[in-house]
Amino acid sequence: MATGEVLEFHGVSKRFGAVAAVDDLTARIEPGAVTGFLGPNGAGKTTSLRILLGLVGATSGLATIGGERYRDLRHPLRTVGAVLESSSFHPGRSAAGHLRVSALAGGIPLTRIDETLGLVGLADVAGRKVGGFSLGMRQRLGLATALLGDPGVLVLDEPTNGLDPEGIRWIRRFLQALAAEGRTVLVSSHLLAEVQQSVDSLLIIAHGRLVYEGGIESVVPADEIATVVDADDRDALRAAIEGAGYATDERRTGLAVRGADTAAVGRIAASAGIPLTALQRKGPAFEEVFLDLVSGVRVHPAFAPEEDSR
Ligand SMILES: Nc1ncnc2c1ncn2[C@@H]1O[C@H](COP(=O)(O)OP(=O)(O)OP(=O)(O)O)[C@@H](O)[C@H]1O
């Protein structure tokens, strides 16, 4: 069984002439989770992934997979699988034929061909020419190629680009299952909604710089979130919430609870046996915070310049 590896960027920068495509990127990606690499077009995601995979050299800094640079890995195809683009298949070759070429080149047992085709749901079309494949089928074939060596690390650049909702849902579940097996899954996207629903952890990059690193639930700072909740027995509800350690504020529409999300407040009410008449989240939307972070209007506390402590 493949084991996930930690991925690390240590002060990675890449310049293309006057353009700083990646600017002093330091980040750590853990196994056992799907990590989203989110940023607008041109933010530097693809360049960062290419540096990690040894396809382009960094101007400075170091990117490692399990502590090693890609080029120093003893078994690269068994360590990391990548899908960077989906259009590079020879149209006249079958799906199985493609995997055969990759398996032979990588010294991977040919029995993996049928196994990976089965994994990605292409077993029935193994002998069909790729020229007639839909975009979704090509994405699946790209994934099958990446999985041939049963790697513990998967790196995918915009895997849901151009897919229909069913294809997006399939990839999302597939990646979550791979992470649940303990693999490291890093997936880039410029689509906020996509990442928001499908990743456990998040890196946000803008103009080559990291502007957020952490759990998806912490993107909106907890102290900006409030929950407004109400019950026929408002006094009992207030007592239960305050008993759980949260302060409440009386509003016309109910009690405002700072620093607690709807799930937390709902749980408190349920365990106190209080039926709710309203439960509503208040505070900035994830998208609003994301746009502020990438435009620089907002700086996440962890990335704020150090304050003068005098
Ligand atoms: N080979 C190259 N030569 C010159 N400039 C480049 C090269 N590759 C990338 N760039 C520039 O570096 C910056 C970052 O590009 P990159 O492709 O890494 O961004 P991205 O976040 O992956 O964007 P997208 O979502 O559009 O793919 C852009 O300004 C891009 O034009």
The ligand as a MOL file (V3000), in Angstrom:
LIG
                    3D

  0  0  0     0  0            999 V3000
M  V30 BEGIN CTAB
M  V30 COUNTS 31 33 0 0 0
M  V30 BEGIN ATOM
M  V30 1 N 7.5260 29.6950 -19.4690 0
M  V30 2 C 7.1540 30.9310 -19.1020 0
M  V30 3 N 7.7510 32.0220 -19.6330 0
M  V30 4 C 7.3980 33.2650 -19.2430 0
M  V30 5 N 6.4400 33.5420 -18.3280 0
M  V30 6 C 5.8050 32.4990 -17.7680 0
M  V30 7 C 6.1260 31.1360 -18.1230 0
M  V30 8 N 5.3410 30.3100 -17.3870 0
M  V30 9 C 4.5560 31.1100 -16.6110 0
M  V30 10 N 4.8280 32.4140 -16.8440 0
M  V30 11 C 4.1910 33.5710 -16.1570 0
M  V30 12 O 4.2690 33.3500 -14.7690 0
M  V30 13 C 3.0580 33.7490 -14.1230 0
M  V30 14 C 2.4450 32.5650 -13.3670 0
M  V30 15 O 1.9450 31.6270 -14.3060 0
M  V30 16 P 1.3320 30.2040 -13.8930 0
M  V30 17 O 0.9820 29.4910 -15.1530 0
M  V30 18 O 2.2250 29.5310 -12.9440 0
M  V30 19 O 0.0210 30.6570 -13.1320 0
M  V30 20 P -1.2760 29.8000 -12.7550 0
M  V30 21 O -1.6480 30.2220 -11.3870 0
M  V30 22 O -1.0280 28.3630 -12.9810 0
M  V30 23 O -2.3350 30.3560 -13.7610 0
M  V30 24 P -3.4850 29.5630 -14.5990 0
M  V30 25 O -4.5820 29.2890 -13.6380 0
M  V30 26 O -3.8390 30.6100 -15.6090 0
M  V30 27 O -2.8400 28.3540 -15.1850 0
M  V30 28 C 2.1790 34.3320 -15.2140 0
M  V30 29 O 2.3720 35.7250 -15.2320 0
M  V30 30 C 2.7140 33.6810 -16.4680 0
M  V30 31 O 2.4770 34.5160 -17.5780 0
M  V30 END ATOM
M  V30 BEGIN BOND
M  V30 1 1 1 2
M  V30 2 1 2 3
M  V30 3 2 2 7
M  V30 4 2 3 4
M  V30 5 1 4 5
M  V30 6 2 5 6
M  V30 7 1 6 7
M  V30 8 1 6 10
M  V30 9 1 7 8
M  V30 10 2 8 9
M  V30 11 1 9 10
M  V30 12 1 10 11
M  V30 13 1 11 12
M  V30 14 1 11 30
M  V30 15 1 12 13
M  V30 16 1 13 14
M  V30 17 1 13 28
M  V30 18 1 14 15
M  V30 19 1 15 16
M  V30 20 2 16 17
M  V30 21 1 16 18
M  V30 22 1 16 19
M  V30 23 1 19 20
M  V30 24 2 20 21
M  V30 25 1 20 22
M  V30 26 1 20 23
M  V30 27 1 23 24
M  V30 28 2 24 25
M  V30 29 1 24 26
M  V30 30 1 24 27
M  V30 31 1 28 29
M  V30 32 1 28 30
M  V30 33 1 30 31
M  V30 END BOND
M  V30 END CTAB
M  END
